[in-house]
Structures are given as C-alpha cells and as structure tokens.
Amino acid sequence: MKKLFYLLLCAGLFISCETAPVQQEEDPAVNKVWAWVSGSLKMSEEKLEHYFAIADSVGIDAIIMECHSGYPVVLDSTTFVDSAAIKIIERAVPYAQKYGIELHAWMWTTNRCEKHLREAHPDWYQVNAQGESCNDIKLYGREHYRWLCPTRSEVTEYLKDRARELARIDGLAGVHLDFIRYPDVILPYGLHESRGVVQDKVYPLWDFCYCDSCRAAFKELHGIDPMELEDPTANAEWMQYRWDVLAKQASDVCEVIKAEGKMATAAVFASPEESKKLVRQDWVNFKNIDVVLPMIYHKFYGWEDEMVATATREGVEGLAAAGSSAYLCSGLFVGHMPEGKIYEFMDMTRKAGSKGFCFFSMEGLDRKRGGGDRWGEVAEAIKKYKEGETVTE
Ligand SMILES: [Zn+2]
C-alpha cells in the first residue's frame, strides 16, 4: 500500500515537472531505503515484530539482517551447514512478508571465525608477510579477526556453499556479503589512536595473504615469491594479484546467489581507492552483483561531512569506468549524522549519484543521546527523500 502511495505521488510529480528524468518513474531501486540490523537466535518475536513494523511505518523498503556474525552460535563440524544463520533468517521471513519488506540475509564472508572451521582447516586462513597465520594471532586484539584465503579453491567452494544455503530460503530477497576483503592492512584513519596503532605505511604484521597457495600462484604467474619482495606494496603485480583474486572470489560467490534467483549485494569500504588501499578490496570489479553498499562511515576516516558526497561520487564513477552493471547505494552510520541532519545526508548522497540510501543500523535508530529514539526524524526524512525534495542552501 505504502509503495502504491509513493508511486502515485511520484507519478503526480512527473506530470507537473518536465525536467524530471523518466527513469525515476520506472526504476524501483531509485530512492529505495535500506537498513542493516543484527539478527540472532536470541532475538525475541517482539523484537522481530518491532523492526519490521517500524520499517513499514517509516518507509524502509529493505532490511539486511545479520545471520552469521563474529561469534557463530551453532558449530556443526560434520556438514559445516550454518544452521543458526538459516534459522535466524527463516524466523524473520514471516515478518518480512507480513509487512511487505524485502529481506536480505547478511553473512560475513572471508572473515570466518567458526571454531570448527578453524580446527578443521587451519591452512585455509590468511598468512601475513611475517609468515604468521591469522588463525594463530589475534589481529588488533580482536578474537574474531580470522580471515580465509582468496586463492584457495576449497575456500571459495566453502563460501559458495554458505551463500547457497541462505539463498535457497523461501521468501528471501537476497544475500548480502559483508567482510568480503582482506584484514585491514591499514585501519580507517580515525581509528588509529583508539586502537593504539601506528600505520603511516604498510607493515608486514598487517599485510596478508602470503600463504603457500598465494605465494605459489603468484610465483607461477610472475616468477617471484612475494615473501622475498623488499617493498611488497611497491610491486604493482603483487598488488594487482591480490585485488584480482579477491574480486574473483567475490564474483564466484555472487554467481551462486544469482543462480538461486536472488539478489547479490555487498557491504564494501567507503570509496574504491580507499578500499583497495586499506583492505585490498577492488569492489568496482566484483561481477554478478546487483548492488554495492559502500559503508561511508565518514567519522571513522576522520572525514568532514562533504566527503560523504565525494566518496559516493567516486564509487558511482568507479563502477561506470569498470563497466559494472551494479548500482551503488550509500550506507551511512547513524551515529555520524547529528540530530536533525539525516535528510541532508540522504540528499547529499542522492545528488552525488547514489540510487538509494542505507542506514547502519536499526539498533542505532532505536536510541539517541539523552534518551528516546530517532524514528520520528527518520520517518520525516524518508518521506521527503521519496518525494524527491532537495535541500536548498
Ligand atoms: Zn592465501
């Protein structure tokens, strides 16, 4: 009903506005509003009802629900089927259907920390330039920083299996890939101080993947063992190899999702260049993907507000230059948008070329500084956004 209302509203606007692009009338992706929310087996029925009902009432079209996080609940060491992730999504489907909200299953991808996997296949984990496996060391002091190798075909098959078992859930709209990258070789700049790291350049401790498979594959192609490179970052082939092999793995996983008739989407780093530099993620070259949602959490980068538009524009242009068929939807961190400013940010990303807008996160909208929540502000902002209103300076 809500969608019909907006359609009628938009149709009305187009009759009275000759300059409006015709495309907006036909493309449901335009001005589509998304939101990320954590899911868990412990989430109560009341909580599920809350998130889907409120999404419906404020105009959120799609919910991306996390179903495999850093600390997986069910450890099935025989089949590796992530039954907990499946159950989390299956419980949410009736609510999505009740309220007419698109539901996407959000999975962690190369960052896999299930204990049984770590025990069964320690050799699948990424190795740094010092020869240490992230299965053995605690990167950045984080227990969940365990990353799978992008070169090994067994890893890709494992990830395809996990994506496929989610994509097969009836009533699901799509599978959303998060953490589809290398561990941070450099953390976003605004986090260095709080994490107590000095990362003025690339250091071997945080530079991955130098596992046997990656070294052998690169040597086969270029005749060099990357472990012997004096300045690995300066070696164009070695950088390109890592970007390409990860993009290929992402593309292969997306292909499985598409084969099940579902949308493939991914949460990626803020801009194409920063992504390649910080986490070796060349997301403009991910194939078989419908939507990329850059996480433009600008304060973590120490960026001014305007950089949200810059990053959005660079992403849109990057996708076009790479000949990608995917479209971009900017994802912003709720806590980085001051009270009363949400619509300005939505409008800023739209003007920079983002087709839709994604909130991180619904939990973040549930609360505000000093008490209460931000749903009233969000409802108003989304209404204006869908009406196509723009901020006047
Ligand atoms: Zn490797």
Boltz pocket constraint, residues with backbone or C-beta under 6 A from the ligand:
constraints:
  - pocket:
      binder: B
      contacts: [[A, 125], [A, 126], [A, 127], [A, 149], [A, 150], [A, 151], [A, 152], [A, 209], [A, 210], [A, 211], [A, 212], [A, 213], [A, 214], [A, 215]]
      max_distance: 6.0
